[in-house]
């Protein structure tokens, strides 16, 4: 029980500093991870690019079809 009381007292004294240090470490780790991130490392990257290109072609086709179209709205 004395050990528990001692640890509670110590944590009460250093809790703000400890929390600030933990936040600093976590932010640094996140920053480092984002700096080191390379989407081409993922196995599905090329498939995602291919899908996006295919989607882009569909969008271009729809734009071409609608290019000379007229739209009317009745309320």
LUMBA-997180 format. One line per field, with one value per residue: residue number from 1; residue in three letters; x, y, z of N, C-alpha, C in turn. Coordinates in pm, 1 decimal. Atoms other than C-alpha are relative to their C-alpha. Layout:
resi = NUM  ... $
resn = ALA  ... $
n_c1 = X  ... $
n_c2 = Y  ... $
n_c3 = Z  ... $
ca_c1 = X  ... $
ca_c2 = Y  ... $
ca_c3 = Z  ... $
c_c1 = X  ... $
c_c2 = Y  ... $
c_c3 = Z  ... $
//
This chain:
resi = 1  2  3  4  5  6  7  8  9  10  11  12  13  14  15  16  17  18  19  20  21  22  23  24  25  26  27  28  29  30  31  32  33  34  35  36  37  38  39  40  41  42  43  44  45  46  47  48  49  50  51  52  53  54  55  56  57  58  59  60  61  62  63  64  65  66  67  68  69  70  71  72  73  74  75 $
resn = UNK  UNK  UNK  UNK  UNK  UNK  UNK  UNK  UNK  UNK  UNK  UNK  UNK  UNK  UNK  UNK  UNK  UNK  UNK  UNK  UNK  UNK  UNK  UNK  UNK  UNK  UNK  UNK  UNK  UNK  UNK  UNK  UNK  UNK  UNK  UNK  UNK  UNK  UNK  UNK  UNK  UNK  UNK  UNK  UNK  UNK  UNK  UNK  UNK  UNK  UNK  UNK  UNK  UNK  UNK  UNK  UNK  UNK  UNK  UNK  UNK  UNK  UNK  UNK  UNK  UNK  UNK  UNK  UNK  UNK  UNK  UNK  UNK  UNK  UNK $
n_c1 = 83.2  -91.1  -55.7  107.7  13.3  -118.3  11.0  105.0  -55.8  -97.7  73.5  67.9  -99.6  -62.0  96.0  2.2  -125.5  1.9  94.0  -62.4  -108.1  62.8  53.5  -114.2  -52.6  98.1  -0.7  -123.9  12.5  95.4  -67.9  -100.0  70.3  53.4  -113.6  -53.8  106.8  -8.3  114.8  -37.2  -42.5  114.9  19.6  114.4  -17.7  15.8  141.2  75.6  -29.0  70.1  142.9  21.7  -11.4  122.8  107.4  -22.0  47.0  146.0  38.6  -21.3  104.5  124.0  -12.6  15.0  139.8  80.4  -58.9  94.1  134.2  66.9  68.3  111.8  53.5  137.5  37.1 $
n_c2 = -118.3  -114.3  -13.1  -58.1  -141.1  -69.3  -14.6  -100.1  -131.0  -32.7  -29.4  -128.2  -106.3  -5.3  39.2  -95.1  12.8  131.6  -8.3  -83.0  78.1  104.9  -65.9  -37.1  123.2  49.0  -91.6  24.3  129.3  -18.5  -82.6  84.3  98.8  -68.4  -36.2  121.9  71.1  6.7  81.2  102.8  119.6  87.5  93.8  -38.6  -135.0  -1.4  27.1  -120.9  -95.4  48.5  -26.7  -144.0  -33.6  49.4  -89.7  -126.5  19.1  -1.0  -139.6  -71.6  43.0  -64.2  -142.5  -12.7  23.3  -111.4  -125.7  -74.4  27.4  -107.8  48.9  -82.8  43.0  -46.0  10.2 $
n_c3 = 0.0  -3.2  134.8  80.5  -38.2  50.8  145.6  24.4  -31.8  103.7  122.3  -17.0  13.0  133.1  104.1  111.7  74.1  63.3  111.2  103.5  60.8  80.9  119.3  83.8  60.6  96.2  114.4  74.6  69.3  109.2  100.3  66.6  81.0  118.0  84.7  60.7  70.2  145.7  39.8  97.2  -72.6  -20.9  110.1  82.4  53.7  145.3  29.2  -31.3  107.2  119.6  -19.4  9.4  142.5  62.9  -44.0  68.8  137.3  -7.2  -22.5  125.5  91.8  -42.8  34.1  144.3  33.9  -50.0  43.4  82.4  -48.4  -70.5  -118.7  -45.1  -128.2  -23.4  -140.8 $
ca_c1 = 0.0  291.1  438.4  102.6  76.3  430.9  368.4  44.2  231.7  511.7  266.3  73.8  393.7  525.3  203.7  204.6  571.2  525.7  222.9  409.7  706.5  481.7  305.8  642.7  765.7  443.8  443.9  808.1  733.2  430.4  631.7  913.1  667.3  503.3  841.9  947.0  613.1  634.4  304.8  487.6  604.0  252.0  169.7  -161.2  -11.1  11.8  -341.0  -471.7  -298.9  -440.3  -791.6  -755.4  -642.9  -940.1  -1174.2  -1021.0  -1093.0  -1455.3  -1477.5  -1331.8  -1581.1  -1873.4  -1744.6  -1717.2  -2071.7  -2209.0  -1995.2  -2260.2  -2557.8  -2815.2  -2975.1  -3316.7  -3467.2  -3838.7  -3965.3 $
ca_c2 = 0.0  235.5  165.7  246.1  570.8  664.8  598.4  801.7  1091.7  1077.3  1066.3  1361.2  1565.9  1472.8  1401.0  1722.0  1688.9  1320.9  1389.3  1665.2  1434.7  1154.2  1395.0  1519.4  1164.9  1064.5  1376.9  1313.5  950.5  1050.4  1319.8  1075.2  814.1  1066.4  1184.9  824.8  726.1  615.4  503.2  307.8  66.6  -76.8  -380.4  -234.8  99.5  16.3  -129.0  187.9  401.7  183.6  213.7  590.4  613.7  399.2  618.0  924.8  783.0  725.6  1082.8  1213.8  1008.9  1141.8  1497.0  1444.2  1309.3  1595.9  1860.7  1959.5  1858.7  2094.4  2057.2  2180.9  2165.0  2184.6  2257.2 $
ca_c3 = 0.0  78.5  -265.6  -425.9  -230.1  -327.9  -697.2  -684.8  -522.8  -778.7  -1069.4  -926.0  -923.1  -1268.3  -1460.1  -1667.0  -1759.7  -1835.4  -2054.1  -2241.7  -2301.3  -2427.0  -2666.1  -2792.1  -2856.1  -3030.9  -3250.5  -3345.1  -3432.6  -3641.2  -3817.9  -3891.4  -4017.6  -4250.2  -4376.7  -4448.9  -4607.1  -4967.6  -5119.5  -5388.1  -5117.3  -5098.9  -5309.7  -5431.7  -5539.0  -5909.0  -5906.5  -5742.5  -6005.6  -6283.7  -6134.3  -6106.8  -6469.5  -6576.0  -6368.5  -6529.7  -6876.1  -6776.0  -6646.9  -6973.5  -7173.5  -6969.8  -7012.5  -7387.9  -7405.5  -7200.2  -7367.0  -7621.1  -7410.3  -7270.1  -6930.8  -6827.3  -6482.5  -6415.3  -6071.2 $
c_c1 = 88.4  59.7  -103.7  -18.7  116.3  -9.7  -108.7  53.3  98.7  -71.7  -73.2  96.2  49.2  -98.3  -0.4  126.3  5.2  -91.9  58.9  109.7  -56.5  -54.6  111.8  54.5  -94.3  -2.0  124.5  -9.0  -95.3  64.8  102.6  -65.9  -56.0  112.1  53.8  -102.2  20.1  -112.9  36.3  51.8  -114.1  -25.7  -111.7  18.5  -24.2  -144.5  -85.0  21.7  -74.2  -150.0  -29.2  8.7  -125.8  -117.8  10.0  -49.6  -152.1  -49.0  15.5  -108.1  -132.4  3.9  -18.4  -144.9  -84.9  46.4  -99.1  -144.7  -58.9  -79.2  -112.6  -55.8  -138.9  -33.5  -151.1 $
c_c2 = 125.7  25.8  63.0  147.5  82.3  21.5  101.6  141.3  45.3  37.1  133.2  115.7  13.0  -23.7  96.0  -10.0  -131.9  0.5  81.6  -77.5  -109.9  60.1  38.2  -121.8  -50.6  89.3  -20.4  -129.7  11.2  80.3  -81.2  -101.4  63.7  40.3  -121.0  -73.8  9.3  -89.9  -108.8  -126.2  -100.2  -85.0  44.1  135.6  5.2  -27.3  123.6  105.8  -41.5  26.6  147.8  45.6  -44.5  89.6  132.9  -9.8  1.9  143.0  80.8  -34.7  66.0  148.5  22.9  -16.2  119.7  136.3  85.5  -19.8  125.6  -62.1  94.9  -59.1  58.4  -20.0  12.7 $
c_c3 = 0.0  -137.9  -93.7  30.0  -53.7  -150.5  -36.2  24.8  -108.0  -130.0  8.8  -22.7  -144.7  -114.5  -118.8  -84.4  -76.0  -121.9  -115.3  -72.9  -90.5  -129.0  -96.0  -73.9  -107.8  -124.5  -85.2  -79.6  -118.8  -112.2  -78.3  -92.5  -127.0  -95.6  -76.0  -86.0  -150.9  -49.1  -99.7  67.8  16.5  -123.6  -93.6  -68.2  -150.7  -40.2  25.4  -107.4  -127.2  9.8  -15.5  -145.5  -73.6  36.4  -73.0  -144.1  -4.7  18.7  -128.5  -102.1  34.2  -32.3  -149.9  -43.1  39.5  -50.6  -79.3  44.8  61.8  113.2  32.5  127.8  14.2  145.8  11.3 $
//
